[in-house]
Amino acid sequence: AMRADELADPGMLWVERGEKLWNTPAEGSGKTCASCHGSAQTSMRGVAAGYPKYDAGAGAVLDLEARINDCRTRRQQTTALSRESEDLLALTAFVTYQSRGVPLAVSIDGPARASFDRGREFYFQRHGQMNIACTQCHDQNWGKRLLGETISQGHPTAFPGYRLEWQSLGSLQRRLRACLFGIRAEMPASGAPELTDLELYLAWRAQGLSLEAPGVRR
């Protein structure tokens, strides 16, 4: 219900902040996001639905957060924003919000294929002291209860999203790291390639589902 009402969705606070950042010159640059992209409502429509994606300039598959930072360092000639920083979350939420209702449609062809294959392998591989794979919860047991929670199908359509547990907005990678922490597995650093690989696989797995970010989750 909170997600359905933008006035009640806490994530909209980050969207509003992101809109201001979109039109504010980057520190030491003088360039705004709008300098190149114009109105986000037009230029960013549908963009987030294609991420993660291979970027030829970077020579790697990037998620949306990494793409924003790539723009900052290569185009605006300023510093990258820290993962999970308020400004990066705000810009990501603002850009993703422009694609609300757009079905996910990522490409796993060509140079992106190796990243997709690694992400798929990670999803089916057992991890941590609890020796659990993502598929065991989100494919085999979705809809069942785990203590007070209903196990989801693990689709990434709501991220960046506001979690009541966090009392804040967070990225999909933060949620993935929290899952790994919960099964007592080693957590890759935010922005690590293996997390981006997993993001790509999850986005492909959710092909055709509509983006709802910023979503609200317990």
N, C-alpha and C positions, 0 to 999 in steps of 0.2 A: 504493500500500500504506500509506503514511503517513496519507493522508486517511481510509482505511478503518478505521484504529485510532485512536480518540480519544486514547489515551495516547501515541501517537507523533505526533499532529498538533500542530505548534507553535502553530497558530492558537488552540487551546483555552486557551492562557495568556491571550490577550486576552479570550476569552469569560468566563473566571473573573474577570478584572479588571473586565469590564463588569458582571457580576452584583453585585460589591461597589459599583460606582458607582451602579447602579440603586437600591440601598437606602441610599445615603449622601446626606444633604442637600446640595444645590448650594451653593456658596460664597455667603454673604450672603443666602441664600434661606430656608433652613429646610425647604424642600420637597424630597422625593425623587421620583424617577420613579414609585416605587411608590405615592406619596401619591395620584396620579390613576389610575394604570393597574393597581395591585394586582400580582398575580403575573404576571410576564412570560410564564411558561409557558402561561398561559391567554389573557391579553389580547393578547399579541403573536403568537400562532400565526397564520400566514398573512399577517401585515401586510407583511413585507418583499417578499413575492411580488408586491405591487401597486405597487411603487415602481420608477422615479419616477412621481409622479402630481401632478395639478393640486390645489393647495391654495387654497381660496377666501380664507382669512384672509391668506395671503401674496400672493395675486393672481398666482401663477406656478406653474410645474411645479417641484417640489422632488424631489431625490433623498433617500435616507434620511438621509444625513449632514446635509443642510440642514434636514430635518424635525426632527431631534433638536435642532439649534441653534435652530430656530424655537420649539420647546417651551421651551427654556432661556430665551430672551429674552422671549417673550410670556407664558408661564405661570409659570415659576419666577422671573422678574424677576432673572436673573443674566446673566453675559456668555456670548457664544458661544464655543465651543471652536475652536481653529485647525484648519484642514484638515490631515490627516495627523498630528495630535497623537495621542499614545498614548491619551488619554482618549476622544477622539471615535472612534478606531478600535475601542477596547474596547467602547464602548456600541453602536456599529454592529454589531460582530461578535456581541455578546450578543443583540441584537434579531433579527438575521438568523438566528442559530442556532436560534431558536424555530421557524423556518419550514423547517428542513432537511427535504427530501423533498416540500415543497409545490411544485406546478408554478407557474411564472411566469405571471401573468395581469394585465398592465397595461392600462389604459384609454387609448385614443388618440382618444376622442370629445370633442366639445364644446371647451372651452377648451384641452385638451391637444393638439388636432390641429395647431395651428401649430408647436408645439414638435416634435412627431413629424415633420412635413414638413421642418423645418430639419435635424433629425437625419438623416433619410434622405438629404437632399441632401448633407450633409457626408460621409456614408458612401461615396457614389458619386463624390464630387468628388476630383480629383487634388490632392495637397498636396506642398509642399516642393521642395527641389532635386532629389530623386529622382523627382518627378512621379508619385507612386503614390497610388492610392485604396485605401481599406480593402477594397473588394470584390475587388481584384486578388489579394490574399493570401488572404482568408478565404472567398471564394466560388469563385474560379477555380483556386486552387492549394492548397487545404487538403489535408493528408495528404502533401504533398511535403516535401522536406528543404530547409532553409535553413541552410547550414553544419551545426552539430550539433543543430539544432532541427527538430522536426516542426511544420509550419504548422498551426495549429488552425483551427476554424471560427469562432473569435472570439466564443463565447457567454459571457455574463457571470455564469454561475451560481455561480462559485466565490468571488466577491468580496463583502466584503473577504477577501483571501486571503494566504497566506504564500508568498512566492517565495524560493527558495533563493538566487537572484541578489541579492536585497535583504537576505537574512538578517533579515527582519522581515515584519510584516503590512503590507499596503497596500490602498488603496481601488481601485475600478475606475478612477476618474479618474487615479490615479497611473499605472496601466497604460496608459491611453489617451495620457497625456502622454509616456510612455516610447516608445510606438509612433511618435508624431509626432517625437520627438527622433531616433529611428532612421532616419527618412526625411528628416531635416534640414529639418523644417517648423517654423514658428512654433508655440510651445506656449502655448495659453491658460493663464491662471492657474487654479490649483485653485479649483473652485467657479464657474468661468465658465459663463454660460448655454449656450454652444455645446457644452460638454462634457456638461451635463445633457441637452440635446437629443439628443446622440448616445447617451447612456445609455438614454434612453427608446426610441429606435429599436432599439438592441441588445436591450433587454428584450422588445420586441414581436417581434423576429426570433427570439427564443428561446422564444416562447410555448409552454407545455406541458412544457418541460424543468424538471426538479426542481432547486430550490436545493440546493447542497452546501456553502455557506459555513460556516465558513472553510475554503476549499479549500487545496490545496498544489500549487504549480506550480514548474517549474524556473526 
